[in-house]
């Protein structure tokens, strides 16, 4: 399996993973670039996205996997 960087850069999940890695690394090294209530912001954004139907699996028809 070949890693295609050009295709990965276009992928939203790739960028979400990169941002998550940066945030977790910053937390592990106790860097103060992340606000204390960061988890509240993330939960609020994810709740809104789920309510809007953005975070769904559109690759399968119907409700099943």
C-alpha positions in Angstrom: 0.0 0.0 0.0 1.5 3.3 -1.1 1.1 6.5 1.0 -0.2 9.3 -1.3 0.5 12.6 0.4 -1.4 14.6 -2.2 -4.6 12.7 -1.6 -4.2 12.7 2.2 -3.9 16.6 2.2 -7.3 16.7 0.6 -8.8 14.5 3.2 -10.7 16.2 6.1 -10.1 13.2 8.4 -6.3 13.6 7.9 -6.4 17.3 9.0 -8.6 16.4 12.0 -6.0 13.8 13.0 -3.2 16.3 12.6 -4.9 18.9 14.7 -5.8 16.3 17.4 -2.1 15.2 17.5 -0.9 18.8 17.9 -3.5 19.4 20.7 -2.6 16.2 22.6 1.1 16.8 22.2 0.7 20.3 23.6 -1.3 19.0 26.6 1.4 16.3 27.3 4.1 18.9 27.4 2.0 21.3 29.5 2.1 24.1 27.0 -0.3 26.9 27.7 -1.5 27.5 24.1 -4.8 25.7 24.8 -7.4 27.4 26.9 -8.6 25.6 30.1 -12.1 25.2 28.8 -11.0 23.8 25.4 -13.0 20.6 25.9 -16.2 22.6 26.3 -15.6 24.3 23.0 -15.0 21.0 21.2 -18.1 19.4 22.7 -20.2 22.4 21.7 -18.9 22.4 18.1 -19.4 18.6 17.8 -22.9 18.8 19.1 -23.8 21.5 16.6 -22.3 19.6 13.7 -24.1 16.4 14.7 -27.4 18.3 15.0 -26.9 19.7 11.5 -26.2 16.3 10.1 -22.6 17.1 9.0 -21.0 14.3 10.9 -22.7 11.4 9.3 -21.6 8.4 7.2 -23.0 9.2 3.7 -21.2 6.3 2.0 -23.9 3.7 3.0 -27.6 3.9 2.1 -30.1 3.8 4.8 -29.5 3.5 8.6 -27.4 0.3 8.6 -23.7 0.0 8.0 
